[in-house]
Amino acid sequence: MASRRRTPPPKRPRKPAKKSARAKAKKPSGAKAKAAAKKPKAAPKTPRAAPKKPKSGGSARKTAGARPRGRAKSPARRRLRWRIAKWSAVFVLWLVVLGAVFVGYYAHDLPDTEHLTGPETPLSITVLAADGSEVATVGEMWGELVPVQEMALVLPQAVLAIEDRRFYTHGGIDAFGVIRAAWQNAVEGRVVAGGSTISQQVAKLVFLSPERTVRRKIQEAMLAFWLEREFTKEEILTIYLNRAYFGAGAYGVDAAARRYFGRSARDVGVAQAAMIAGLLKAPSRYSPANDLALARKRAGVVVDAMVDADFLTDGEGLAASERARTLTVTPRSGPAAGYFVDWVREQVPGYVGRDHGALRVFTTLEPKRQRAAQAALAKTLAAAGKSRSIGQGALVALDENGAVRAMVGGRDHAKSVFNRATQARRQPGSAFKTVVYLAAIEEGLEPDDRVEDAPITVGGWSPRNYDDEYRGPVTVREGFARSINTVAVRVGLKAGVKGIHETARRLGIESTLPADASIALGTGEVTLLELTSAYAALANGGARVLPHGIAEIRNRAGDVLYSRAGSGAGRAADSAAVAAMRDLLSAAVAEGTGRAARLPQGFGPAYGKTGTSQKFRDAWFVGWAGGLVAGVWLGNDDGSPMDEVTGGSYPAETWRAFMADALR
C-alpha cells in the first residue's frame, strides 16, 4: 500500500521527497509496474475520525486509521511520570539505606550509656579531718553529687547565661547557636566561640574523648539527641554540673565551690556562682588558684550575661560585679599530713573496694595535734639533726581507743614518702621492756619484788648494763625505771619467751620477734605504730586497740559506704596487771630514764618508757598523758649510729614538747 502524502500548496513547487528504502524495496517491476503507471491516481481521501481507544491493552497501530496529532503525546507523558516516580522511589530507598549505613557506621562503637551520673575515673578520695576540714585530695577532687534543684539558684542560672541560654527550648542541637558561633569565628578569623549545647557537652564529657574529629562531632550530636529523648532537662543539667571540670583538680560544681570558697554548691552567692560558671570556658586559665585577677574579670563577664538573660536585675548585676572584683579564694584548710593521707588511702579499697570513682573519707586526724607533732619533730631535727647525726624521725599519736590523732612519718614527705611510723621496723630496745615486765607480772611478779642486778649469761650470751655498773638486789620498780638490762633479762626468764610472745600478740604487736632471751632487751623489730598501740592498751585499762584512721567513707551522693562501729578486739591484759604496769611506767618518767618527758605542772601525770638500741642506732620514747598516747622514734634510714642519742634525751624531749602543745 502506497504511503499517504499531503498535496503540496499551490504556486510553491518543491522537489519530490525521496522515497525511503522501504518504499524502494516495495516498488513493483515489469507488467505490474506498467499497469500501475496507466492507472489514474485516486483523489486524496478525507481523514477519518480517530478510532476509539481499545478497552484492553495492545498497540495503537492495530487500530485502523491514524490518531489525531493533539493526543499523540499522552502515553509518553504517562511513561515519563512513571519513570520519575520509579526513580524517585529508588532515590529515597537508597537515601534511607545510605542513612542507615551512615548512622550505623558512627553508632556501632558508641560507648555504654548505663553509668551516666557516676564518674568513670580512677579511685580518688578527699580526706577530711575529724573536724570536717579538708586534709588533702588524692587524684581528682569530686564533690558531693548535688541535684540542680538543690543548688543555689544562681549557680545553674550563671551557667545557662554564659553557656547555653536556649537550653530549655532546643532539642539537643542549637542551630542558632551554631550559626552565631560560625559568624563570630569568621569575623574574628579564629575560633572565639563554640556552638555546642549543654547536651552536647554532656555527651562529650560522659561518653566521648576530647579529640576534634568529624566522627566525634557526629557521635556527639547523636548522643545529644538520645540524651534529650531519655532524660529531662533538669537531669541533663544535673549531670553536666556534677561532671564538668572547674580547674585545680576539681570536678563538679560542689568540688569547685568547696575548693575555691570552702562551702557547698548549695550555699554560693551570685559572684561566687559567676566565677565558677566562668571556669567552664577554660578551667586552667581562669582558675582563681592560678590567676585570681583573670578569674575576677571573667566572673564580671558572666554577671553581665546573667543580667542580659534576665536572671538578674540591673541593680543586682551591679552589686554582683562589685563583689566579683574583690572576691577571694579560701585556701585549703587542714594540716599538711602526707604520711597520714598515704596510710589512709592504702586502706580505703579494703573497706569499700575499687568500684567507686570518687570518695570522701572522714578520718580521726586532729589538725591541732597534727600541727603540734610536725612542729615538735621539726624543731628537734633542726636543732640536733646535723650535730648528733639524726637523719630521720617519726611521731604518732592516738587516743586510748586507737584512733590516730597525729602522724608524722619522716622529716619531709615531699622528699621521702617512706612512712617511718608505719613501715619501718626497728629495734625498740628498752621500750619493749614494758611488754616483758607485763608478761612477768601476769606470772605473779610484783613491783616491790627484788631482782638481782648482777652479771648473767644465757646460752653463751652475757648482756651488760648501759653504765657497766651492777647494784645488787633492786626492786622490780627500780629495775624498770632505771632500765637495768640484767634485771630485764631475769624478769624475761621468769615470764618465758613463749609468754612474752603471747603478751605481745595480745597487745597488738604482729611483727616477728626473737625466740631467745635477747627478746627481753628489745632486739626484735617492730613499727612505731605497733608499739604505741600496745601502750594504748595499758592506758585504757587493758583493752586491746586496733590503730585506725578512718571513721567513715561516703560516695559522691553522700551514701555511707563504711562506718566504724568499734574494734571489739577483746582484752589484752587484766586490770590488776595493768595497774602494776602503770606504777612502773610512772616511776620511769618521775625518777628514771624518762625524766626529760615530765610534763609541766598542771598537765597531770605522765607514763612512759625510753628505748635505745645497740650502738645508738635507734632512740625511742613511748608513753601517754591526758588520754593521749604518743610514740617518738629517731634514727637513720640506713641504720647508721647516731652520736650517743638515747631514748631519754631527744626522743623524750620531743615527746614532752608535743604533749604539752597537744594537751594545752
C-alpha positions, 0 to 999 in steps of 0.5 A, spaced: 500 500 500 502 506 497 504 511 503 499 517 504 502 524 502 499 531 503 498 535 496 503 540 496 500 548 496 499 551 490 504 556 486 510 553 491 513 547 487 518 543 491 522 537 489 519 530 490 521 527 497 525 521 496 522 515 497 525 511 503 528 504 502 522 501 504 518 504 499 524 502 494 524 495 496 516 495 495 516 498 488 513 493 483 517 491 476 515 489 469 507 488 467 505 490 474 509 496 474 506 498 467 499 497 469 500 501 475 503 507 471 496 507 466 492 507 472 489 514 474 491 516 481 485 516 486 483 523 489 486 524 496 481 521 501 478 525 507 481 523 514 477 519 518 475 520 525 480 517 530 478 510 532 476 509 539 481 507 544 481 499 545 478 497 552 484 492 553 491 493 552 495 492 545 498 497 540 495 503 537 497 501 530 492 495 530 487 500 530 485 502 523 486 509 521 491 514 524 490 518 531 489 525 531 496 529 532 493 533 539 493 526 543 499 523 540 503 525 546 499 522 552 502 515 553 509 518 553 507 523 558 504 517 562 511 513 561 515 519 563 511 520 570 512 513 571 519 513 570 520 519 575 516 516 580 520 509 579 526 513 580 524 517 585 522 511 589 529 508 588 532 515 590 529 515 597 530 507 598 537 508 597 537 515 601 534 511 607 539 505 606 545 510 605 542 513 612 542 507 615 549 505 613 551 512 615 548 512 622 550 505 623 557 506 621 558 512 627 553 508 632 556 501 632 562 503 637 558 508 641 560 507 648 555 504 654 550 509 656 548 505 663 553 509 668 551 516 666 551 520 673 557 516 676 564 518 674 568 513 670 575 515 673 580 512 677 579 511 685 580 518 688 578 520 695 578 527 699 580 526 706 577 530 711 579 531 718 575 529 724 573 536 724 570 536 717 576 540 714 579 538 708 586 534 709 588 533 702 585 530 695 588 524 692 587 524 684 581 528 682 577 532 687 569 530 686 564 533 690 558 531 693 553 529 687 548 535 688 541 535 684 540 542 680 534 543 684 538 543 690 543 548 688 543 555 689 539 558 684 544 562 681 549 557 680 545 553 674 542 560 672 550 563 671 551 557 667 545 557 662 547 565 661 554 564 659 553 557 656 547 555 653 541 560 654 536 556 649 537 550 653 530 549 655 527 550 648 532 546 643 532 539 642 539 537 643 542 541 637 542 549 637 542 551 630 542 558 632 547 557 636 551 554 631 550 559 626 552 565 631 558 561 633 560 560 625 559 568 624 563 570 630 569 565 628 569 568 621 569 575 623 574 574 628 578 569 623 579 564 629 575 560 633 572 565 639 566 561 640 563 554 640 556 552 638 555 546 642 549 545 647 549 543 654 547 536 651 552 536 647 557 537 652 554 532 656 555 527 651 562 529 650 564 529 657 560 522 659 561 518 653 566 521 648 574 523 648 576 530 647 579 529 640 576 534 634 574 529 629 568 529 624 566 522 627 566 525 634 562 531 632 557 526 629 557 521 635 556 527 639 550 530 636 547 523 636 548 522 643 545 529 644 539 527 641 538 520 645 540 524 651 534 529 650 529 523 648 531 519 655 532 524 660 529 531 662 532 537 662 533 538 669 537 531 669 541 533 663 543 539 667 544 535 673 549 531 670 553 536 666 554 540 673 556 534 677 561 532 671 564 538 668 571 540 670 572 547 674 580 547 674 585 545 680 583 538 680 576 539 681 570 536 678 563 538 679 560 544 681 560 542 689 568 540 688 569 547 685 565 551 690 568 547 696 575 548 693 575 555 691 570 558 697 570 552 702 562 551 702 557 547 698 554 548 691 548 549 695 550 555 699 554 560 693 552 567 692 551 570 685 559 572 684 561 566 687 556 562 682 559 567 676 566 565 677 565 558 677 560 558 671 566 562 668 571 556 669 567 552 664 570 556 658 577 554 660 578 551 667 586 552 667 586 559 665 581 562 669 582 558 675 582 563 681 588 558 684 592 560 678 590 567 676 585 570 681 585 577 677 583 573 670 578 569 674 575 576 677 574 579 670 571 573 667 566 572 673 564 580 671 563 577 664 558 572 666 554 577 671 553 581 665 550 575 661 546 573 667 543 580 667 542 580 659 538 573 660 534 576 665 536 572 671 538 578 674 536 585 675 540 591 673 541 593 680 543 586 682 548 585 676 551 591 679 552 589 686 554 582 683 560 585 679 562 589 685 563 583 689 566 579 683 572 584 683 574 583 690 572 576 691 577 571 694 579 564 694 579 560 701 585 556 701 585 549 703 584 548 710 587 542 714 594 540 716 599 538 711 599 530 713 602 526 707 604 520 711 597 520 714 593 521 707 598 515 704 596 510 710 589 512 709 588 511 702 592 504 702 586 502 706 580 505 703 579 499 697 579 494 703 573 497 706 569 499 700 573 496 694 575 499 687 568 500 684 567 507 686 570 513 682 570 518 687 570 518 695 570 522 701 573 519 707 572 522 714 578 520 718 580 521 726 586 526 724 586 532 729 589 538 725 591 541 732 595 535 734 597 534 727 600 541 727 603 540 734 607 533 732 610 536 725 612 542 729 615 538 735 619 533 730 621 539 726 624 543 731 628 537 734 631 535 727 633 542 726 636 543 732 640 536 733 639 533 726 646 535 723 650 535 730 648 528 733 647 525 726 639 524 726 637 523 719 630 521 720 624 521 725 617 519 726 611 521 731 604 518 732 599 519 736 592 516 738 587 516 743 586 510 748 581 507 743 586 507 737 584 512 733 590 516 730 590 523 732 597 525 729 602 522 724 608 524 722 612 519 718 619 522 716 622 529 716 619 531 709 614 527 705 615 531 699 622 528 699 621 521 702 614 518 702 617 512 706 612 512 712 617 511 718 611 510 723 608 505 719 613 501 715 619 501 718 621 496 723 626 497 728 629 495 734 625 498 740 630 496 745 628 498 752 621 500 750 619 493 749 621 492 756 614 494 758 611 488 754 616 483 758 615 486 765 607 485 763 608 478 761 612 477 768 607 480 772 601 476 769 606 470 772 605 473 779 611 478 779 610 484 783 613 491 783 616 491 790 619 484 788 627 484 788 631 482 782 638 481 782 642 486 778 648 482 777 652 479 771 648 473 767 649 469 761 644 465 757 646 460 752 653 463 751 650 470 751 652 475 757 648 482 756 651 488 760 648 494 763 648 501 759 653 504 765 657 497 766 655 498 773 651 492 777 647 494 784 645 488 787 638 486 789 633 492 786 626 492 786 622 490 780 620 498 780 627 500 780 629 495 775 624 498 770 625 505 771 632 505 771 632 500 765 637 495 768 638 490 762 640 484 767 634 485 771 630 485 764 633 479 762 631 475 769 624 478 769 624 475 761 626 468 764 621 468 769 615 470 764 618 465 758 619 467 751 613 463 749 609 468 754 612 474 752 610 472 745 603 471 747 603 478 751 605 481 745 600 478 740 595 480 745 597 487 745 597 488 738 604 487 736 604 482 729 611 483 727 616 477 728 620 477 734 626 473 737 625 466 740 631 467 745 632 471 751 635 477 747 627 478 746 627 481 753 632 487 751 628 489 745 632 486 739 626 484 735 623 489 730 617 492 730 613 499 727 612 505 731 605 504 730 605 497 733 608 499 739 604 505 741 598 501 740 600 496 745 601 502 750 594 504 748 592 498 751 595 499 758 592 506 758 585 504 757 585 499 762 587 493 758 583 493 752 586 491 746 586 497 740 586 496 733 590 503 730 585 506 725 584 512 721 578 512 718 571 513 721 567 513 715 567 513 707 561 516 703 560 516 695 559 522 691 551 522 693 553 522 700 551 514 701 555 511 707 559 506 704 563 504 711 562 506 718 566 504 724 562 501 729 568 499 734 574 494 734 571 489 739 578 486 739 577 483 746 582 484 752 589 484 752 591 484 759 587 484 766 586 490 770 590 488 776 596 487 771 595 493 768 595 497 774 602 494 776 604 496 769 602 503 770 606 504 777 612 502 773 611 506 767 610 512 772 616 511 776 620 511 769 618 518 767 618 521 775 625 518 777 628 514 771 630 514 764 624 518 762 625 524 766 626 529 760 618 527 758 615 530 765 610 534 763 609 541 766 605 542 772 598 542 771 598 537 765 597 531 770 601 525 770 605 522 765 607 514 763 612 512 759 618 508 757 625 510 753 628 505 748 635 505 745 638 500 741 645 497 740 650 502 738 645 508 738 642 506 732 635 507 734 632 512 740 625 511 742 620 514 747 613 511 748 608 513 753 601 517 754 598 523 758 591 526 758 588 520 754 593 521 749 598 516 747 604 518 743 610 514 740 617 518 738 622 514 734 629 517 731 634 514 727 637 513 720 634 510 714 640 506 713 641 504 720 647 508 721 649 510 729 647 516 731 652 520 736 650 517 743 642 519 742 638 515 747 631 514 748 631 519 754 634 525 751 631 527 744 626 522 743 623 524 750 624 531 749 620 531 743 615 527 746 614 532 752 614 538 747 608 535 743 604 533 749 604 539 752 602 543 745 597 537 744 594 537 751 594 545 752 
